Amino acid sequence: MPNNTESITKPINWTPLVVTCGLVLLLWGLNWFLPQVNNTAGTTGDMFGVVNSLFSAFAFVGIIFAILLQMRELEYQRQELIDTRKELKGQKEQLALQAETQKIQQFESTFFQMLSLHNERATQLKVNAGRTNEKTGQVCFETIYKQSLYTPLKKINAKNRIEEIDVHLNSSGYTTGAVMPYFRELYRIIEFIDNHDTVDQHFYTNLICDTMSVHEKLILFYFALSSFTQEGFQNYIHKYGLLRGLSISGLGDLSHEEFYHQNAYGRQDENE
């Protein structure tokens, strides 16, 4: 327990006690000395009365001394109470910090486990890039986009973009393959981060964004606009800038950039 030595070791003020004792002795001395000078000494009983008065005076002095000691003890107790409150406050703050740290650790444990499973799913992707050429892993996104999506997506009309994107994604066969579950799992990870406002959400979404390839973001660009995606995916893309680093020149048409606000690309929206 912390000690406030300045207040605890503060000396007792003995001045009232010394003054009281001095006055008692002075009065007793005058009571004994003056009758001797005037040759009018009292009786033996009067002398005992003086002695009794002396003892009564010293008893009064003792009471004052006891009061001073009690004040001293109360000062100790008051200081100990203050120190105890400070210590309890420090312990409460430390427990709150430990609880917060534990929450972050639990979040990170779940987050990195989900991210690991997500990356493992990416390694399981397979696509044929020719009769004898099979692509596996994250490089599949480049083959998927260039072979099946890039050319058809050039013809998308902004007004009917959702329906047209649905047609192209469905006709390419990837809405029933491994690509659809991959992006749906990505959505669940972003949703998990968004539900934990006690952590630096942008830090963890940036980790995901930085590991995504250019063609993965291009497919995400159109997939999030389709009706096959979960409701709210576009909101997450805008909120966390998940298309940051996207190659605009890789879009089916440069005008498609307007399908998202600027903050989706990690840029400040000029209209805000």
Secondary structure as a PSIPRED ss2 file (coil, helix, strand):
# PSIPRED VFORMAT (PSIPRED V4.0)

   1 M C   1.000  0.000  0.000
   2 P C   1.000  0.000  0.000
   3 N C   1.000  0.000  0.000
   4 N C   1.000  0.000  0.000
   5 T H   0.000  1.000  0.000
   6 E H   0.000  1.000  0.000
   7 S H   0.000  1.000  0.000
   8 I H   0.000  1.000  0.000
   9 T C   1.000  0.000  0.000
  10 K C   1.000  0.000  0.000
  11 P C   1.000  0.000  0.000
  12 I C   1.000  0.000  0.000
  13 N C   1.000  0.000  0.000
  14 W C   1.000  0.000  0.000
  15 T H   0.000  1.000  0.000
  16 P H   0.000  1.000  0.000
  17 L H   0.000  1.000  0.000
  18 V H   0.000  1.000  0.000
  19 V H   0.000  1.000  0.000
  20 T H   0.000  1.000  0.000
  21 C H   0.000  1.000  0.000
  22 G H   0.000  1.000  0.000
  23 L H   0.000  1.000  0.000
  24 V H   0.000  1.000  0.000
  25 L H   0.000  1.000  0.000
  26 L H   0.000  1.000  0.000
  27 L H   0.000  1.000  0.000
  28 W H   0.000  1.000  0.000
  29 G H   0.000  1.000  0.000
  30 L H   0.000  1.000  0.000
  31 N H   0.000  1.000  0.000
  32 W H   0.000  1.000  0.000
  33 F H   0.000  1.000  0.000
  34 L H   0.000  1.000  0.000
  35 P H   0.000  1.000  0.000
  36 Q H   0.000  1.000  0.000
  37 V H   0.000  1.000  0.000
  38 N C   1.000  0.000  0.000
  39 N C   1.000  0.000  0.000
  40 T C   1.000  0.000  0.000
  41 A C   1.000  0.000  0.000
  42 G C   1.000  0.000  0.000
  43 T C   1.000  0.000  0.000
  44 T H   0.000  1.000  0.000
  45 G H   0.000  1.000  0.000
  46 D H   0.000  1.000  0.000
  47 M H   0.000  1.000  0.000
  48 F H   0.000  1.000  0.000
  49 G H   0.000  1.000  0.000
  50 V H   0.000  1.000  0.000
  51 V H   0.000  1.000  0.000
  52 N H   0.000  1.000  0.000
  53 S H   0.000  1.000  0.000
  54 L H   0.000  1.000  0.000
  55 F H   0.000  1.000  0.000
  56 S H   0.000  1.000  0.000
  57 A H   0.000  1.000  0.000
  58 F H   0.000  1.000  0.000
  59 A H   0.000  1.000  0.000
  60 F H   0.000  1.000  0.000
  61 V H   0.000  1.000  0.000
  62 G H   0.000  1.000  0.000
  63 I H   0.000  1.000  0.000
  64 I H   0.000  1.000  0.000
  65 F H   0.000  1.000  0.000
  66 A H   0.000  1.000  0.000
  67 I H   0.000  1.000  0.000
  68 L H   0.000  1.000  0.000
  69 L H   0.000  1.000  0.000
  70 Q H   0.000  1.000  0.000
  71 M H   0.000  1.000  0.000
  72 R H   0.000  1.000  0.000
  73 E H   0.000  1.000  0.000
  74 L H   0.000  1.000  0.000
  75 E H   0.000  1.000  0.000
  76 Y H   0.000  1.000  0.000
  77 Q H   0.000  1.000  0.000
  78 R H   0.000  1.000  0.000
  79 Q H   0.000  1.000  0.000
  80 E H   0.000  1.000  0.000
  81 L H   0.000  1.000  0.000
  82 I H   0.000  1.000  0.000
  83 D H   0.000  1.000  0.000
  84 T H   0.000  1.000  0.000
  85 R H   0.000  1.000  0.000
  86 K H   0.000  1.000  0.000
  87 E H   0.000  1.000  0.000
  88 L H   0.000  1.000  0.000
  89 K H   0.000  1.000  0.000
  90 G H   0.000  1.000  0.000
  91 Q H   0.000  1.000  0.000
  92 K H   0.000  1.000  0.000
  93 E H   0.000  1.000  0.000
  94 Q H   0.000  1.000  0.000
  95 L H   0.000  1.000  0.000
  96 A H   0.000  1.000  0.000
  97 L H   0.000  1.000  0.000
  98 Q H   0.000  1.000  0.000
  99 A H   0.000  1.000  0.000
 100 E H   0.000  1.000  0.000
 101 T H   0.000  1.000  0.000
 102 Q H   0.000  1.000  0.000
 103 K H   0.000  1.000  0.000
 104 I H   0.000  1.000  0.000
 105 Q H   0.000  1.000  0.000
 106 Q H   0.000  1.000  0.000
 107 F H   0.000  1.000  0.000
 108 E H   0.000  1.000  0.000
 109 S H   0.000  1.000  0.000
 110 T H   0.000  1.000  0.000
 111 F H   0.000  1.000  0.000
 112 F H   0.000  1.000  0.000
 113 Q H   0.000  1.000  0.000
 114 M H   0.000  1.000  0.000
 115 L H   0.000  1.000  0.000
 116 S H   0.000  1.000  0.000
 117 L H   0.000  1.000  0.000
 118 H H   0.000  1.000  0.000
 119 N H   0.000  1.000  0.000
 120 E H   0.000  1.000  0.000
 121 R H   0.000  1.000  0.000
 122 A H   0.000  1.000  0.000
 123 T H   0.000  1.000  0.000
 124 Q C   1.000  0.000  0.000
 125 L C   1.000  0.000  0.000
 126 K E   0.000  0.000  1.000
 127 V E   0.000  0.000  1.000
 128 N E   0.000  0.000  1.000
 129 A C   1.000  0.000  0.000
 130 G C   1.000  0.000  0.000
 131 R C   1.000  0.000  0.000
 132 T C   1.000  0.000  0.000
 133 N C   1.000  0.000  0.000
 134 E E   0.000  0.000  1.000
 135 K E   0.000  0.000  1.000
 136 T E   0.000  0.000  1.000
 137 G H   0.000  1.000  0.000
 138 Q H   0.000  1.000  0.000
 139 V H   0.000  1.000  0.000
 140 C H   0.000  1.000  0.000
 141 F H   0.000  1.000  0.000
 142 E H   0.000  1.000  0.000
 143 T H   0.000  1.000  0.000
 144 I H   0.000  1.000  0.000
 145 Y H   0.000  1.000  0.000
 146 K H   0.000  1.000  0.000
 147 Q H   0.000  1.000  0.000
 148 S H   0.000  1.000  0.000
 149 L H   0.000  1.000  0.000
 150 Y H   0.000  1.000  0.000
 151 T H   0.000  1.000  0.000
 152 P H   0.000  1.000  0.000
 153 L H   0.000  1.000  0.000
 154 K C   1.000  0.000  0.000
 155 K C   1.000  0.000  0.000
 156 I C   1.000  0.000  0.000
 157 N C   1.000  0.000  0.000
 158 A C   1.000  0.000  0.000
 159 K C   1.000  0.000  0.000
 160 N C   1.000  0.000  0.000
 161 R H   0.000  1.000  0.000
 162 I H   0.000  1.000  0.000
 163 E H   0.000  1.000  0.000
 164 E H   0.000  1.000  0.000
 165 I H   0.000  1.000  0.000
 166 D H   0.000  1.000  0.000
 167 V H   0.000  1.000  0.000
 168 H H   0.000  1.000  0.000
 169 L H   0.000  1.000  0.000
 170 N H   0.000  1.000  0.000
 171 S H   0.000  1.000  0.000
 172 S H   0.000  1.000  0.000
 173 G C   1.000  0.000  0.000
 174 Y C   1.000  0.000  0.000
 175 T C   1.000  0.000  0.000
 176 T C   1.000  0.000  0.000
 177 G C   1.000  0.000  0.000
 178 A C   1.000  0.000  0.000
 179 V H   0.000  1.000  0.000
 180 M H   0.000  1.000  0.000
 181 P H   0.000  1.000  0.000
 182 Y H   0.000  1.000  0.000
 183 F H   0.000  1.000  0.000
 184 R H   0.000  1.000  0.000
 185 E H   0.000  1.000  0.000
 186 L H   0.000  1.000  0.000
 187 Y H   0.000  1.000  0.000
 188 R H   0.000  1.000  0.000
 189 I H   0.000  1.000  0.000
 190 I H   0.000  1.000  0.000
 191 E H   0.000  1.000  0.000
 192 F H   0.000  1.000  0.000
 193 I H   0.000  1.000  0.000
 194 D H   0.000  1.000  0.000
 195 N C   1.000  0.000  0.000
 196 H C   1.000  0.000  0.000
 197 D C   1.000  0.000  0.000
 198 T C   1.000  0.000  0.000
 199 V C   1.000  0.000  0.000
 200 D C   1.000  0.000  0.000
 201 Q H   0.000  1.000  0.000
 202 H H   0.000  1.000  0.000
 203 F H   0.000  1.000  0.000
 204 Y H   0.000  1.000  0.000
 205 T H   0.000  1.000  0.000
 206 N H   0.000  1.000  0.000
 207 L H   0.000  1.000  0.000
 208 I H   0.000  1.000  0.000
 209 C H   0.000  1.000  0.000
 210 D H   0.000  1.000  0.000
 211 T H   0.000  1.000  0.000
 212 M C   1.000  0.000  0.000
 213 S C   1.000  0.000  0.000
 214 V H   0.000  1.000  0.000
 215 H H   0.000  1.000  0.000
 216 E H   0.000  1.000  0.000
 217 K H   0.000  1.000  0.000
 218 L H   0.000  1.000  0.000
 219 I H   0.000  1.000  0.000
 220 L H   0.000  1.000  0.000
 221 F H   0.000  1.000  0.000
 222 Y H   0.000  1.000  0.000
 223 F H   0.000  1.000  0.000
 224 A C   1.000  0.000  0.000
 225 L C   1.000  0.000  0.000
 226 S C   1.000  0.000  0.000
 227 S C   1.000  0.000  0.000
 228 F C   1.000  0.000  0.000
 229 T C   1.000  0.000  0.000
 230 Q C   1.000  0.000  0.000
 231 E C   1.000  0.000  0.000
 232 G C   1.000  0.000  0.000
 233 F H   0.000  1.000  0.000
 234 Q H   0.000  1.000  0.000
 235 N H   0.000  1.000  0.000
 236 Y H   0.000  1.000  0.000
 237 I H   0.000  1.000  0.000
 238 H H   0.000  1.000  0.000
 239 K H   0.000  1.000  0.000
 240 Y H   0.000  1.000  0.000
 241 G C   1.000  0.000  0.000
 242 L C   1.000  0.000  0.000
 243 L C   1.000  0.000  0.000
 244 R C   1.000  0.000  0.000
 245 G C   1.000  0.000  0.000
 246 L C   1.000  0.000  0.000
 247 S C   1.000  0.000  0.000
 248 I H   0.000  1.000  0.000
 249 S H   0.000  1.000  0.000
 250 G H   0.000  1.000  0.000
 251 L C   1.000  0.000  0.000
 252 G C   1.000  0.000  0.000
 253 D C   1.000  0.000  0.000
 254 L H   0.000  1.000  0.000
 255 S H   0.000  1.000  0.000
 256 H H   0.000  1.000  0.000
 257 E H   0.000  1.000  0.000
 258 E H   0.000  1.000  0.000
 259 F H   0.000  1.000  0.000
 260 Y C   1.000  0.000  0.000
 261 H C   1.000  0.000  0.000
 262 Q H   0.000  1.000  0.000
 263 N H   0.000  1.000  0.000
 264 A H   0.000  1.000  0.000
 265 Y H   0.000  1.000  0.000
 266 G C   1.000  0.000  0.000
 267 R C   1.000  0.000  0.000
 268 Q C   1.000  0.000  0.000
 269 D C   1.000  0.000  0.000
 270 E C   1.000  0.000  0.000
 271 N C   1.000  0.000  0.000
 272 E C   1.000  0.000  0.000
